[in-house]
Amino acid sequence: MSTSRYDVWMPSLAPSERLIRSVQAGRLTWAQFIREYRRELLMDGPVDARSRTIKNRGQKFTLRLLARVARKGRVTVMCHCAEDQAQCHRHELRK
C-alpha cells in the first residue's frame, strides 16, 4: 500500500517473524499463537531476537501510544491478511 494512504506504520505491533512462521507451518494452534503474541506485545526487548528484520524495542510504549490516539480519533489496523480472515493478529490487537 502506498504511504500516501496511511499516516503511521507501526511494525512493532506485529507478531515476530518466528511466531508467524510457527503458526503458518502448523507448529502452533491459533490459541497458542494468540497466547504467545500477547506475551510478545508485553516483552521489553527479548522479542527483538525473534525478528531479523524489524526490531521492536518497546511494544508496551507503542500500545500505550495507540490507545491514546484511539481515544482522540479513529485508528485503523491493517495487515497482509484478507479483511474477512478470522485468524489474524489485528483482531487480537484491537481487543
N, CA, C and O atoms as a DFTB+ gen file, in Angstrom:
380 C
 N C O
     1  1       0.849      -1.177       0.000
     2  2       0.000       0.000       0.000
     3  2       0.893       1.238       0.000
     4  3       1.906       1.288       0.699
     5  1       0.521       2.192      -0.759
     6  2       1.269       3.435      -0.857
     7  2       1.255       4.166       0.487
     8  3       0.236       4.177       1.177
     9  1       2.368       4.768       0.855
    10  2       2.451       5.505       2.112
    11  2       1.520       6.715       2.143
    12  3       1.247       7.254       3.215
    13  1       1.040       7.142       1.002
    14  2       0.103       8.264       0.979
    15  2      -1.275       7.858       1.498
    16  3      -2.125       8.717       1.735
    17  1      -1.501       6.556       1.675
    18  2      -2.818       6.074       2.098
    19  2      -2.915       5.822       3.602
    20  3      -3.984       5.460       4.093
    21  1      -1.821       6.005       4.340
    22  2      -1.876       5.841       5.792
    23  2      -0.933       6.841       6.454
    24  3      -0.004       7.347       5.825
    25  1      -1.181       7.116       7.722
    26  2      -0.396       8.114       8.438
    27  2       0.842       7.527       9.106
    28  3       1.926       8.109       9.044
    29  1       0.673       6.369       9.745
    30  2       1.767       5.800      10.539
    31  2       1.810       4.297      10.345
    32  3       0.774       3.632      10.321
    33  1       3.005       3.772      10.209
    34  2       3.215       2.324      10.157
    35  2       3.887       1.921      11.455
    36  3       4.935       2.467      11.799
    37  1       3.308       0.983      12.180
    38  2       3.848       0.545      13.473
    39  2       4.161      -0.951      13.418
    40  3       3.396      -1.762      13.941
    41  1       5.262      -1.316      12.799
    42  2       5.579      -2.732      12.658
    43  2       5.850      -3.427      13.984
    44  3       5.805      -4.655      14.056
    45  1       6.127      -2.672      15.018
    46  2       6.423      -3.297      16.311
    47  2       5.203      -3.966      16.924
    48  3       5.335      -4.714      17.892
    49  1       4.026      -3.713      16.383
    50  2       2.822      -4.357      16.904
    51  2       2.515      -5.677      16.208
    52  3       1.575      -6.376      16.586
    53  1       3.287      -6.011      15.219
    54  2       3.091      -7.284      14.510
    55  2       3.732      -8.422      15.296
    56  3       4.650      -8.187      16.083
    57  1       3.268      -9.635      15.098
    58  2       3.926     -10.783      15.717
    59  2       5.338     -10.924      15.155
    60  3       5.617     -10.479      14.042
    61  1       6.217     -11.538      15.923
    62  2       7.577     -11.758      15.436
    63  2       7.547     -12.675      14.222
    64  3       6.607     -13.445      14.026
    65  1       8.575     -12.577      13.431
    66  2       8.676     -13.425      12.243
    67  2       8.666     -14.902      12.653
    68  3       8.045     -15.729      11.984
    69  1       9.347     -15.228      13.739
    70  2       9.406     -16.607      14.217
    71  2       8.011     -17.115      14.572
    72  3       7.657     -18.249      14.248
    73  1       7.226     -16.276      15.238
    74  2       5.887     -16.673      15.646
    75  2       4.975     -16.868      14.430
    76  3       4.202     -17.825      14.376
    77  1       5.070     -15.970      13.472
    78  2       4.258     -16.097      12.259
    79  2       4.597     -17.389      11.524
    80  3       3.705     -18.126      11.104
    81  1       5.886     -17.654      11.374
    82  2       6.294     -18.881      10.675
    83  2       5.804     -20.129      11.405
    84  3       5.398     -21.100      10.769
    85  1       5.841     -20.106      12.730
    86  2       5.411     -21.273      13.518
    87  2       3.934     -21.581      13.322
    88  3       3.565     -22.745      13.171
    89  1       3.087     -20.566      13.321
    90  2       1.653     -20.812      13.138
    91  2       1.356     -21.195      11.688
    92  3       0.498     -22.041      11.436
    93  1       2.054     -20.583      10.742
    94  2       1.834     -20.924       9.336
    95  2       2.262     -22.364       9.032
    96  3       1.658     -23.029       8.191
    97  1       3.294     -22.833       9.712
    98  2       3.799     -24.190       9.487
    99  2       3.008     -25.233      10.272
   100  3       3.253     -26.431      10.130
   101  1       2.059     -24.783      11.100
   102  2       1.247     -25.712      11.865
   103  2       1.898     -26.218      13.147
   104  3       1.415     -27.174      13.754
   105  1       2.991     -25.583      13.560
   106  2       3.650     -25.982      14.809
   107  2       2.947     -25.401      16.035
   108  3       3.198     -25.827      17.162
   109  1       2.069     -24.428      15.807
   110  2       1.278     -23.815      16.878
   111  2      -0.189     -23.811      16.475
   112  3      -0.511     -23.624      15.302
   113  1      -1.072     -24.015      17.435
   114  2      -2.500     -23.820      17.181
   115  2      -2.759     -22.322      17.202
   116  3      -1.903     -21.541      17.617
   117  1      -3.939     -21.928      16.755
   118  2      -4.272     -20.497      16.794
   119  2      -4.303     -19.992      18.238
   120  3      -3.841     -18.884      18.508
   121  1      -4.830     -20.773      19.152
   122  2      -4.883     -20.368      20.565
   123  2      -3.467     -20.194      21.121
   124  3      -3.207     -19.243      21.859
   125  1      -2.560     -21.094      20.777
   126  2      -1.170     -20.973      21.230
   127  2      -0.530     -19.731      20.629
   128  3       0.210     -19.015      21.305
   129  1      -0.815     -19.479      19.363
   130  2      -0.288     -18.297      18.687
   131  2      -0.732     -17.026      19.407
   132  3       0.080     -16.142      19.678
   133  1      -2.033     -16.940      19.714
   134  2      -2.563     -15.745      20.377
   135  2      -1.921     -15.548      21.748
   136  3      -1.554     -14.428      22.103
   137  1      -1.782     -16.628      22.525
   138  2      -1.138     -16.506      23.840
   139  2       0.293     -15.988      23.703
   140  3       0.715     -15.110      24.456
   141  1       1.032     -16.532      22.746
   142  2       2.420     -16.110      22.545
   143  2       2.497     -14.682      22.002
   144  3       3.385     -13.918      22.382
   145  1       1.577     -14.328      21.123
   146  2       1.540     -12.962      20.591
   147  2       1.296     -11.962      21.721
   148  3       1.943     -10.916      21.774
   149  1       0.372     -12.277      22.615
   150  2       0.124     -11.393      23.771
   151  2       1.388     -11.233      24.603
   152  3       1.710     -10.131      25.048
   153  1       2.105     -12.336      24.812
   154  2       3.366     -12.263      25.568
   155  2       4.367     -11.361      24.856
   156  3       5.036     -10.540      25.483
   157  1       4.461     -11.524      23.543
   158  2       5.397     -10.698      22.781
   159  2       5.065      -9.208      22.903
   160  3       5.963      -8.375      23.024
   161  1       3.792      -8.884      22.870
   162  2       3.407      -7.473      22.963
   163  2       3.866      -6.834      24.266
   164  3       4.092      -5.626      24.327
   165  1       4.000      -7.644      25.300
   166  2       4.368      -7.097      26.607
   167  2       5.846      -7.294      26.951
   168  3       6.287      -6.900      28.031
   169  1       6.609      -7.900      26.042
   170  2       8.046      -8.064      26.270
   171  2       8.748      -6.716      26.140
   172  3       8.283      -5.829      25.424
   173  1       9.853      -6.574      26.825
   174  2      10.623      -5.336      26.713
   175  2      11.581      -5.351      25.532
   176  3      11.485      -4.490      24.658
   177  1      12.481      -6.283      25.486
   178  2      13.469      -6.309      24.420
   179  2      13.731      -7.676      23.836
   180  3      14.172      -7.764      22.690
   181  1      13.476      -8.765      24.581
   182  2      13.821     -10.089      24.059
   183  2      13.143     -10.450      22.747
   184  3      13.648     -11.297      22.010
   185  1      12.010      -9.827      22.439
   186  2      11.324     -10.149      21.189
   187  2      12.193      -9.772      19.991
   188  3      12.013     -10.329      18.908
   189  1      13.123      -8.845      20.159
   190  2      13.992      -8.450      19.058
   191  2      14.813      -9.620      18.531
   192  3      15.137      -9.659      17.344
   193  1      15.150     -10.563      19.386
   194  2      15.923     -11.728      18.955
   195  2      15.094     -12.647      18.062
   196  3      15.648     -13.507      17.379
   197  1      13.790     -12.476      18.060
   198  2      12.902     -13.323      17.267
   199  2      12.687     -12.800      15.859
   200  3      12.144     -13.510      15.012
   201  1      13.099     -11.580      15.596
   202  2      12.900     -10.979      14.276
   203  2      14.234     -10.474      13.740
   204  3      14.909      -9.673      14.388
   205  1      14.607     -10.941      12.566
   206  2      15.850     -10.478      11.958
   207  2      15.688      -9.080      11.365
   208  3      16.625      -8.282      11.398
   209  1      14.524      -8.783      10.832
   210  2      14.324      -7.573      10.060
   211  2      13.909      -6.369      10.901
   212  3      14.530      -5.308      10.824
   213  1      12.867      -6.534      11.694
   214  2      12.291      -5.406      12.417
   215  2      12.589      -5.546      13.902
   216  3      12.274      -6.569      14.510
   217  1      13.187      -4.531      14.477
   218  2      13.498      -4.523      15.902
   219  2      12.475      -3.652      16.620
   220  3      12.304      -2.481      16.283
   221  1      11.801      -4.221      17.603
   222  2      10.670      -3.545      18.240
   223  2      11.074      -2.553      19.321
   224  3      10.712      -1.379      19.244
   225  1      11.799      -2.994      20.303
   226  2      12.262      -2.150      21.403
   227  2      11.163      -1.278      22.009
   228  3      11.277      -0.053      22.047
   229  1      10.125      -1.911      22.467
   230  2       9.160      -1.115      23.192
   231  2       7.725      -1.248      22.747
   232  3       7.055      -0.239      22.527
   233  1       7.234      -2.461      22.610
   234  2       5.845      -2.627      22.207
   235  2       4.901      -2.011      23.225
   236  3       3.857      -1.473      22.856
   237  1       5.260      -2.086      24.518
   238  2       4.368      -1.530      25.541
   239  2       4.165      -0.042      25.306
   240  3       3.047       0.457      25.438
   241  1       5.222       0.666      24.964
   242  2       5.104       2.091      24.675
   243  2       4.195       2.304      23.462
   244  3       3.323       3.172      23.478
   245  1       4.403       1.514      22.424
   246  2       3.602       1.650      21.210
   247  2       2.135       1.367      21.496
   248  3       1.261       2.056      20.971
   249  1       1.855       0.371      22.316
   250  2       0.468       0.068      22.685
   251  2      -0.173       1.232      23.438
   252  3      -1.323       1.586      23.177
   253  1       0.565       1.820      24.363
   254  2       0.033       2.979      25.107
   255  2      -0.223       4.147      24.163
   256  3      -1.241       4.831      24.273
   257  1       0.695       4.371      23.244
   258  2       0.532       5.449      22.272
   259  2      -0.702       5.218      21.406
   260  3      -1.499       6.132      21.197
   261  1      -0.855       4.007      20.909
   262  2      -2.002       3.672      20.074
   263  2      -3.314       3.843      20.841
   264  3      -4.288       4.361      20.295
   265  1      -3.344       3.414      22.091
   266  2      -4.551       3.563      22.914
   267  2      -4.891       5.041      23.103
   268  3      -6.061       5.422      23.061
   269  1      -3.885       5.855      23.307
   270  2      -4.125       7.293      23.496
   271  2      -4.654       7.934      22.206
   272  3      -5.586       8.737      22.246
   273  1      -4.068       7.582      21.089
   274  2      -4.529       8.109      19.798
   275  2      -5.970       7.670      19.540
   276  3      -6.780       8.454      19.045
   277  1      -6.290       6.419      19.873
   278  2      -7.635       5.888      19.646
   279  2      -8.681       6.618      20.481
   280  3      -9.841       6.702      20.077
   281  1      -8.293       7.144      21.635
   282  2      -9.252       7.909      22.454
   283  2      -9.621       9.232      21.792
   284  3     -10.679       9.794      22.076
   285  1      -8.764       9.728      20.921
   286  2      -8.995      11.022      20.288
   287  2      -9.584      10.911      18.884
   288  3     -10.109      11.888      18.350
   289  1      -9.497       9.731      18.291
   290  2      -9.998       9.579      16.930
   291  2      -9.912       8.139      16.463
   292  3      -9.561       7.240      17.228
   293  1     -10.228       7.940      15.235
   294  2     -10.271       6.605      14.646
   295  2      -8.863       6.086      14.378
   296  3      -7.989       6.821      13.918
   297  1      -8.665       4.810      14.674
   298  2      -7.417       4.111      14.372
   299  2      -7.775       2.905      13.514
   300  3      -8.672       2.137      13.861
   301  1      -7.089       2.743      12.415
   302  2      -7.308       1.604      11.532
   303  2      -6.102       0.690      11.620
   304  3      -4.967       1.130      11.432
   305  1      -6.343      -0.575      11.903
   306  2      -5.277      -1.567      11.997
   307  2      -5.323      -2.415      10.742
   308  3      -6.340      -3.037      10.436
   309  1      -4.223      -2.435      10.024
   310  2      -4.169      -3.177       8.775
   311  2      -3.158      -4.315       8.883
   312  3      -2.312      -4.344       9.776
   313  1      -3.273      -5.240       7.952
   314  2      -2.384      -6.392       7.915
   315  2      -2.378      -6.929       6.492
   316  3      -3.161      -6.487       5.651
   317  1      -1.508      -7.869       6.228
   318  2      -1.473      -8.502       4.914
   319  2      -2.579      -9.541       4.761
   320  3      -2.856      -9.989       3.649
   321  1      -3.211      -9.925       5.863
   322  2      -4.300     -10.911       5.816
   323  2      -5.516     -10.298       5.117
   324  3      -5.669      -9.078       5.054
   325  1      -6.365     -11.169       4.600
   326  2      -7.610     -10.697       3.997
   327  2      -8.475     -10.049       5.076
   328  3      -8.426     -10.455       6.238
   329  1      -9.262      -9.050       4.699
   330  2     -10.094      -8.334       5.670
   331  2     -11.028      -9.243       6.440
   332  3     -11.262      -9.030       7.630
   333  1     -11.562     -10.250       5.778
   334  2     -12.524     -11.133       6.435
   335  2     -11.872     -12.365       7.072
   336  3     -12.574     -13.266       7.532
   337  1     -10.550     -12.410       7.102
   338  2      -9.858     -13.551       7.705
   339  2     -10.005     -13.504       9.218
   340  3      -9.577     -12.544       9.859
   341  1     -10.601     -14.526       9.780
   342  2     -10.866     -14.556      11.219
   343  2      -9.593     -14.725      12.037
   344  3      -9.470     -14.159      13.123
   345  1      -8.659     -15.494      11.525
   346  2      -7.425     -15.739      12.278
   347  2      -6.332     -14.787      11.808
   348  3      -5.494     -15.126      10.972
   349  1      -6.370     -13.587      12.374
   350  2      -5.393     -12.550      12.073
   351  2      -5.076     -11.807      13.371
   352  3      -5.974     -11.512      14.159
   353  1      -3.813     -11.511      13.585
   354  2      -3.407     -10.871      14.839
   355  2      -4.039      -9.496      15.042
   356  3      -4.129      -9.025      16.175
   357  1      -4.471      -8.853      13.976
   358  2      -5.015      -7.494      14.151
   359  2      -6.308      -7.512      14.965
   360  3      -6.638      -6.527      15.625
   361  1      -7.048      -8.636      14.921
   362  2      -8.263      -8.743      15.741
   363  2      -7.888      -8.770      17.226
   364  3      -8.561      -8.152      18.051
   365  1      -6.837      -9.469      17.552
   366  2      -6.360      -9.526      18.931
   367  2      -5.815      -8.184      19.372
   368  3      -6.055      -7.751      20.499
   369  1      -5.090      -7.528      18.496
   370  2      -4.534      -6.208      18.787
   371  2      -5.655      -5.217      19.075
   372  3      -5.543      -4.393      19.983
   373  1      -6.720      -5.296      18.310
   374  2      -7.866      -4.399      18.508
   375  2      -8.453      -4.536      19.912
   376  3      -8.840      -3.547      20.535
   377  1      -8.513      -5.787      20.404
   378  2      -9.042      -6.024      21.749
   379  2      -8.198      -5.314      22.778
   380  3      -8.484      -5.393      23.973
